[in-house]
Each structure stands twice: as C-alpha cells, then as structure tokens.
C-alpha cells in the first residue's frame, strides 16, 4: 500500500528533540499511518531547549495533531500541558502531547511501552515478581512505575545519585503501600580481578553486598541508564552477580539488538531483552491517543532498519 499525496488536509504529527536526527520514530509512525490509510505525516523537529516552548505554541497554533517529546524536552513538556495523565505527573515527564481544542494534554507512554514489551516479548508475569532496577532518571521513573503498577511485589531501585532513588521509592511507596519498595546506592562495579581479599571492608563493600543480595532473588533486572551500552563501558552490575534464572532488560537498543551488558548477562545464562520493543510500543500508544486507531505493530516493527519481528 502506498500513501496518498500530502495535501492541505494532511494532519501533522511529529517528534521534537535536541538532537533528533537519529530518531527512528518517523520510520515506525509513518509505517503505521500507511498501514491504517490515514491522511497524516510524521516528521522530526530539531528544537533547541531554549526554543521548545515557542515551538510547541507554534505547533498548537498551526493545528498539529500530536507531538512526541524526547531528550531533553520531556520535563519541559509537562510544564506546558494544560492537563496531564496520572502517569505523566508521577513520572514527572511527558513524552506525548495531544493538541486538543481545550488545550494541551500530556501523558507518558513509556510506562505502557515498558510493561507490554516485558509481557509480550518475554512472556513475563509481573504479579508477585521481585524487580531490581538500575537508574532513577526520566526513563527509570516510568519503568519503575510500570513495574509496581503491573503488580511487582518487590522493587529495588539502584542509582548513583542515592537521593533520587530514595525520592522515587518514597513516591511509589505512597501510591502502592502493599509493594516492598527500597532504594540502594549504586556501588562502583568492580570485576573479580579488581576485588581482593586483602581489601578492608568499607561502605562501598557493604553497598555492593546489598545490591548482590537483591540481584540474587530478582526475577527481573532492568537498566534505564546508559551504562553497559558499549564494550569497555562500566556495567550497571557484574554479570556474575545476576541470578541465571533472571530476565535481564536494557532500555537501550542497538543494531545488534543487544548491548555489552546484555551479552554479559546472556553468558551468565540469563534471558535477555533490549529496548527496541519498548520504543515501538510506546510509539504505538501515542499513535492510538492521537488517531483513535489501533496501530499495526507488525508494520511498525518491519519499518525498523533491517526489519524486526514483532515477537
């Protein structure tokens, strides 16, 4: 199926970021548009942070239908919205703006994208699960909310800036008092060669031991940081600390459908999953909000470089 020519009636969708040239969102959304036979087009807009508010007001003025917001605009987008979903307010960030007559509505589809990817691509059941998450930033907040909302019994948030992990754990604990939510500081990831028996036990050793204990009983281990993306980079944790029965998920994705950390986890015997499915599913949730149409996931996955099976 080939799309109809762009006309004066064509509705505009898009993504704003800085930079944004690397974004795969135009590929997947235009594939969904074509599959649905809609008179829309999805474009990428490179918007500097100091011009973001001006750009959004301009998009609203010209009748744009919907906008995805990516780094570094997600927090600023929340501040501009006239109304926001519970997910967006909890996460503190908006990745999807719907331009409505009554004003700008913002939500965060990362929550749904994460949960559905883990469920659909790995067959994972969050109910009563124990989850360890590395990272408490924008993406991490959405993933953490998704885990407890989906029924995780225990969530341990590990972050280098300990205060962020504590704040997130406290917020989630207030919303989900039945869940066991804890925060731990992220210790420096040492290899076995670096660790010696002669080293005196210090605060860092105790922190590392606490993380190891959490990992030993984890059903799902997730990474929302950039750690472990490339060979030679510091890892979120040592592969030998992962329980072989764990599912290990990295929100990052590469052309190889794996990161250095995921490959190390695979060598440990863990099941692994990268973030490409999360990218597509959060986009599908945005598409649904803007158009009221159920997107063709197979078409969206097939539009990725090299084409990817939807699972």
C-alpha positions as CSV (number, residue, x, y, z in Angstrom):
1,X,0.0,0.0,0.0
2,X,1.4,3.4,-0.9
3,X,0.2,6.5,0.9
4,X,-1.8,9.3,-0.6
5,X,-0.1,12.5,-1.6
6,X,0.3,15.2,1.1
7,X,-2.5,17.8,0.7
8,X,-3.8,20.8,2.6
9,X,-5.9,18.4,4.7
10,X,-3.0,16.2,5.8
11,X,-2.6,16.2,9.6
12,X,0.8,16.7,11.1
13,X,2.4,14.5,13.8
14,X,6.0,14.6,14.9
15,X,8.8,14.3,17.4
16,X,10.8,17.1,19.0
17,X,14.3,16.6,20.4
18,X,17.8,18.0,20.5
19,X,19.4,16.3,18.7
20,X,16.7,14.3,16.9
21,X,18.4,13.2,13.6
22,X,19.0,9.7,15.0
23,X,15.3,9.1,15.9
24,X,13.6,6.0,14.5
25,X,10.1,7.4,15.3
26,X,9.4,8.8,11.8
27,X,10.0,5.3,10.4
28,X,7.7,3.5,12.7
29,X,4.9,6.1,12.8
30,X,4.8,6.7,9.0
31,X,4.6,2.9,8.6
32,X,1.6,2.8,11.0
33,X,0.0,5.7,9.1
34,X,0.4,4.0,5.8
35,X,-1.0,0.7,7.1
36,X,-4.0,2.5,8.6
37,X,-4.6,4.5,5.4
38,X,-4.7,7.8,7.3
39,X,-4.1,11.2,5.8
40,X,-1.3,12.1,8.2
41,X,2.5,12.6,8.1
42,X,5.0,12.3,10.9
43,X,8.2,14.4,10.9
44,X,11.2,15.0,13.2
45,X,11.9,18.5,14.5
46,X,15.2,19.6,16.0
47,X,14.3,22.0,18.7
48,X,16.9,23.7,21.0
49,X,15.8,23.7,24.6
50,X,15.5,27.5,24.8
51,X,13.0,27.4,21.9
52,X,10.9,24.5,23.0
53,X,8.0,26.4,24.5
54,X,7.9,28.7,21.4
55,X,7.9,25.7,19.1
56,X,5.1,23.9,21.0
57,X,3.0,27.1,21.0
58,X,3.6,27.4,17.2
59,X,2.7,23.7,16.6
60,X,-0.6,24.3,18.5
61,X,-1.3,27.5,16.5
62,X,-1.0,25.7,13.1
63,X,-3.2,22.8,14.2
64,X,-0.7,20.0,14.8
65,X,-2.4,16.8,16.0
66,X,0.2,15.2,18.2
67,X,3.9,15.5,19.3
68,X,6.3,13.1,20.8
69,X,8.9,14.7,23.1
70,X,12.3,13.2,23.6
71,X,15.6,14.2,25.3
72,X,15.9,16.9,26.6
73,X,12.3,18.1,26.4
74,X,10.2,15.6,28.5
75,X,10.2,17.6,31.7
76,X,9.6,20.9,30.0
77,X,6.7,19.4,28.1
78,X,4.9,18.5,31.4
79,X,5.1,22.2,32.5
80,X,3.5,23.3,29.2
81,X,0.5,21.0,29.4
82,X,-2.9,22.2,30.5
83,X,-3.8,18.7,31.7
84,X,-1.7,15.6,32.2
85,X,-2.3,11.9,33.0
86,X,-1.5,10.3,36.3
87,X,1.5,8.5,34.7
88,X,2.9,11.8,33.4
89,X,2.6,13.5,36.8
90,X,4.1,10.6,38.7
91,X,7.0,10.2,36.3
92,X,7.5,14.0,36.1
93,X,7.8,13.9,32.4
94,X,5.7,14.0,29.2
95,X,6.7,12.1,26.0
96,X,3.3,12.5,24.2
97,X,1.4,15.7,23.7
98,X,-2.1,15.7,22.2
99,X,-3.3,19.0,20.8
100,X,-6.9,19.3,21.8
101,X,-9.4,22.2,21.4
102,X,-9.5,22.6,25.2
103,X,-5.7,22.7,25.4
104,X,-2.6,20.6,25.6
105,X,-2.9,17.1,27.1
106,X,0.3,15.3,28.1
107,X,0.9,11.7,29.0
108,X,3.8,9.3,29.3
109,X,3.6,6.2,27.2
110,X,6.9,4.9,28.3
111,X,5.1,3.2,31.2
112,X,2.8,1.2,28.9
113,X,5.6,0.6,26.4
114,X,7.9,-1.0,29.0
115,X,5.3,-3.2,30.7
116,X,3.8,-4.5,27.4
117,X,7.3,-5.2,26.0
118,X,8.2,-7.3,29.0
119,X,4.9,-9.1,28.9
120,X,4.7,-9.7,25.2
121,X,8.3,-10.2,24.1
122,X,9.4,-12.2,27.2
123,X,6.2,-13.7,28.5
124,X,6.9,-12.3,31.9
125,X,4.3,-12.0,34.6
126,X,4.9,-9.0,37.0
127,X,2.5,-10.4,39.6
128,X,4.4,-11.0,42.8
129,X,7.7,-10.6,41.0
130,X,10.9,-9.2,42.5
131,X,12.5,-6.5,40.3
132,X,15.8,-4.7,40.6
133,X,16.1,-1.6,38.5
134,X,19.3,0.4,37.8
135,X,18.5,4.1,37.2
136,X,16.0,6.6,38.6
137,X,16.0,9.2,35.8
138,X,13.2,10.0,33.4
139,X,13.0,6.6,31.7
140,X,13.7,4.9,35.0
141,X,10.8,6.6,36.7
142,X,8.4,5.4,34.0
143,X,9.8,1.8,34.2
144,X,9.6,1.7,38.0
145,X,6.0,3.0,38.0
146,X,5.2,0.4,35.3
147,X,6.6,-2.5,37.4
148,X,4.7,-1.7,40.6
149,X,1.5,-0.8,38.7
150,X,1.7,-4.2,36.9
151,X,1.9,-6.0,40.2
152,X,5.5,-6.4,41.2
153,X,5.8,-7.4,44.9
154,X,9.3,-6.1,45.4
155,X,11.1,-3.3,43.6
156,X,14.7,-2.3,44.5
157,X,15.9,1.0,42.8
158,X,19.7,1.3,42.5
159,X,21.1,4.7,41.5
160,X,24.4,6.5,41.6
161,X,22.6,9.6,43.0
162,X,21.2,7.9,46.0
163,X,18.8,10.8,46.8
164,X,17.0,10.3,43.5
165,X,16.4,6.6,44.2
166,X,15.1,7.4,47.7
167,X,12.7,10.1,46.4
168,X,11.4,7.7,43.8
169,X,11.0,4.9,46.2
170,X,9.1,7.1,48.7
171,X,6.8,8.4,45.9
172,X,5.9,4.9,44.7
173,X,5.6,3.6,48.2
174,X,2.9,6.3,48.9
175,X,1.0,5.2,45.8
176,X,1.5,1.4,46.3
177,X,1.8,0.8,50.0
178,X,1.5,-3.0,49.6
179,X,4.6,-3.2,47.5
180,X,8.0,-3.6,49.1
181,X,10.0,-0.7,47.5
182,X,13.6,0.0,48.5
183,X,16.4,2.3,47.4
184,X,20.1,1.4,47.3
185,X,23.2,3.5,46.2
186,X,25.0,2.1,43.2
187,X,28.5,0.9,44.1
188,X,31.3,1.1,41.7
189,X,31.2,-2.1,39.6
190,X,34.4,-4.0,40.3
191,X,35.5,-7.0,38.4
192,X,36.6,-10.1,40.2
193,X,40.2,-9.2,39.3
194,X,39.9,-5.8,41.0
195,X,38.4,-7.2,44.2
196,X,41.0,-8.7,46.6
197,X,40.6,-10.5,49.9
198,X,43.1,-8.1,51.4
199,X,40.9,-5.1,50.9
200,X,39.3,-3.9,54.1
201,X,35.5,-3.9,54.1
202,X,34.2,-0.4,53.8
203,X,31.0,1.4,53.0
204,X,31.3,0.6,49.3
205,X,31.7,-3.1,50.0
206,X,28.5,-3.1,52.1
207,X,26.6,-1.2,49.4
208,X,27.8,-3.8,46.8
209,X,26.8,-6.7,49.0
210,X,23.3,-5.2,49.5
211,X,22.9,-4.9,45.7
212,X,24.2,-8.5,45.2
213,X,21.6,-9.8,47.7
214,X,18.8,-8.0,45.8
215,X,20.1,-9.4,42.5
216,X,20.3,-13.0,43.9
217,X,16.5,-13.1,44.3
218,X,15.4,-10.9,41.4
219,X,13.0,-12.3,38.8
220,X,13.6,-9.2,36.5
221,X,16.7,-6.9,36.4
222,X,16.3,-3.7,34.3
223,X,18.6,-1.0,33.2
224,X,17.4,2.5,32.4
225,X,20.8,4.1,32.3
226,X,23.4,4.3,29.5
227,X,25.8,2.0,31.5
228,X,26.9,-1.1,29.7
229,X,25.9,0.1,26.2
230,X,29.2,-0.4,24.5
231,X,32.1,-2.8,25.1
232,X,34.5,-1.4,27.7
233,X,31.9,0.8,29.4
234,X,31.2,0.4,33.1
235,X,28.3,-2.1,33.7
236,X,25.2,-1.5,35.8
237,X,26.3,-4.6,37.7
238,X,28.7,-7.5,37.3
239,X,27.3,-10.4,35.2
240,X,28.4,-12.9,37.9
241,X,26.0,-11.2,40.4
242,X,23.0,-11.9,38.2
243,X,20.9,-15.0,39.0
244,X,20.9,-17.2,35.9
245,X,17.1,-17.6,36.2
246,X,16.6,-13.8,35.9
247,X,15.2,-11.9,32.9
248,X,17.5,-9.0,32.1
249,X,16.2,-6.0,30.2
250,X,18.1,-3.0,28.9
251,X,16.1,0.0,27.8
252,X,18.9,0.9,25.3
253,X,18.9,-0.7,21.9
254,X,21.5,-1.1,19.1
255,X,21.5,-2.5,15.6
256,X,22.8,-5.8,17.1
257,X,19.6,-6.0,19.3
258,X,21.9,-6.3,22.3
259,X,24.2,-4.3,24.5
260,X,27.5,-5.2,26.1
261,X,25.7,-5.7,29.4
262,X,23.1,-7.9,27.8
263,X,25.7,-10.1,26.2
264,X,27.5,-10.5,29.5
265,X,24.1,-11.4,31.1
266,X,23.5,-13.9,28.3
267,X,26.8,-15.5,29.0
268,X,25.7,-15.9,32.6
269,X,22.7,-17.9,31.4
270,X,20.1,-15.2,31.8
271,X,17.3,-14.5,29.3
272,X,17.8,-11.0,27.8
273,X,15.8,-8.4,26.0
274,X,16.7,-5.0,24.6
275,X,14.6,-1.8,24.4
276,X,13.6,-1.8,20.8
277,X,10.2,-3.3,21.6
278,X,9.7,-0.5,24.2
279,X,10.4,2.1,21.5
280,X,7.8,0.7,19.2
281,X,5.1,0.1,21.8
282,X,5.4,3.5,23.5
283,X,5.1,4.9,19.9
284,X,2.0,2.7,19.3
285,X,0.4,4.0,22.5
286,X,1.0,7.6,21.3
287,X,-0.4,6.8,17.9
288,X,-3.6,5.4,19.5
289,X,-4.1,8.5,21.6
290,X,-3.7,10.9,18.6
291,X,-5.7,9.0,16.0
292,X,-8.1,6.7,17.8
293,X,-6.9,3.9,15.6
294,X,-5.2,0.7,16.7
295,X,-1.8,0.7,15.0
296,X,-0.3,-2.2,13.0
297,X,2.5,-3.3,15.3
298,X,3.9,-5.7,12.6
299,X,4.2,-2.8,10.2
300,X,5.9,-0.7,12.8
301,X,8.5,-3.4,13.6
302,X,9.1,-4.1,10.0
303,X,9.9,-0.4,9.3
304,X,12.9,-0.6,11.6
305,X,16.4,-0.8,10.0
306,X,16.8,-4.4,8.8
307,X,13.2,-5.2,9.8
308,X,12.4,-6.7,13.1
309,X,10.0,-9.5,14.0
310,X,7.2,-8.2,16.4
311,X,7.7,-11.3,18.6
